[in-house]
Structure formats: structure tokens, C-alpha cells
Amino acid sequence: MNAQTTATTRTKWFRQIDTGLFRQRHGWVILVVTALVIVLAAFVKSWTECRYVYQVELDRYLSSSDEIVRQPEMRPIPVLTALVRAGGQLLSTVGAWVGWAGGLYLVSLLLGEREMRLSTTLRIVAWSWLPLVLRGVVQCLYMWLTRDPIYNPGLSGLVFDNTPPPPGGGYTYVMPTSAQQLWSALLARLDVYLFGQLALVFRGLQHAAGLQRKKALMVTAIVGLVLGGLGLLPAAFGGTLGQLRLF
């Protein structure tokens, strides 16, 4: 078998995977897996935050010569806080799914794709979420192995350190400016998993929706830029709103 035949066989194999993947109607499986990963990440992060506070208090106790200071104890995981965090992230994810599916559907219609169906874009968005689910799993493993919470996802730590000040006072915490929050929010989203999601959206529009290559690329770019811009709006206002995440 020569190199050209091997390349042709590999291309057909990848095309079959793409086509078979996006024609599956079991998008609810991705929804369930996504929900499980979100809940798991919420509890793992709450556990690591408890360990972070405990370690800070323990270091302060060991370095203190005051006999009145009591030895700190590891606090239990705040279940209510973890559930609220997971619920908020679930609502954000559902909103992102609806935003992506609706955006792909509307932009495709505006570009002349009258045969586009909302159910098709929902299926594309569901399967395109696999890289983001993988990101959640990787983050959970990292926090579990290092026992440290992730306060600066992606490249956001290059702008400013978002790690909260240790409890007990005695530290100076400089609040980030609105520009810093905006750049931090942008860099927190830019990673290989995001580009993987966009690639799956692009492939899904080609194989599940039947769009031409240029039109699929155009739809993906337009929806991605619009929703990405909307997702940065809370950070643009700064303050408490900067902690919200839309898309």
C-alpha cells in the first residue's frame, strides 16, 4: 500500500467518524456527562479551597510564638456552597448551549441556509462541548492531585493574580482595574479546549448541517465572536459583575 492510498484511507476514516458523530441523536448523554463533571468540579474546588485556608492558617500557627493561638483544624466541605456553585455553572452551561444553538441557527438562516433546523444546531453544540468537558476533567484531576484550587484559569494569571488574600488580615490586596479584569477574562477563555470546541462546531456544520466549508467557517466565526463578546461584558463593568460568566 503506497503513501497516497494510505492517506486516502485515513481521510475516509476521519470523515466517517465526523459524519457518524454528529448524526448521533443522543446529545442528552453529553448533557448528563457535562452536568456530572460540573458537580464534581464544584465539590473538588470547594475541597481544595478548604485545604488552602487550612494550610494558610497552619503555616501561621507554626510560625507564631504566641501560645494563645489555637492549632487550626481542617474544615468540612461547605456542601451548600458547592451546590450553589454547581447550580450556577449548570445554568450558565445551559444558557451557553441555547445561545450557541440559536446563534448558529439564525446566522445560517441569514446566510441563505433555509433547510437549517434548530434540532441540528443543538446536536452540533452538544457534541462540540466534548473538549470543554475534557477541560473540566483535567482541572478536577489537577486540583485533586495538587490539592490546590484554580484561581487563574488559562493565561489569566499573566494579567494579575486572582488568588484571594488569606483569611485573618495583615495582607494588602490590590483590586484589579476594569481593563485588567477584561483581559483576564479573555485570557481565561483562550486555551486549546476552546479551539477544539470551535473546530467541532465547524465540522458539525459541514457534516450534520451540510454547509459548505467557507460558509461553515463564517458561521462559526460570527457566532463565536458575538457570544465571546457578550461573555466579556460582565468583566468590562468590573466589580462584582466581573465574577459572572455568561459564555
Buried (B, 14 or more C-beta within 10 A) or exposed (E): EEEEEEEEEEEEEEEEEBEEBBEEEEBEEBBEBBBEBBBBBBBBBBBBBBBBBBBBBBEBEEEEEEEEEEEBEEEEBBEEBBBEBBEBBBEBBEEBBEBBBBBBBBBBEEEEBEEBEEEBBBBBBBBBBBBBBBBBBEBBEBBEEEEBBBBBBBBBBEBBBBBEEBEEEEEEEEEBEEEBBBBBBBBBBEBEBBEBBBEBBBBBBBBBBEBEEEBBBBBBEBBBEBBBEEBBBBBBEBEEEBEBBBB
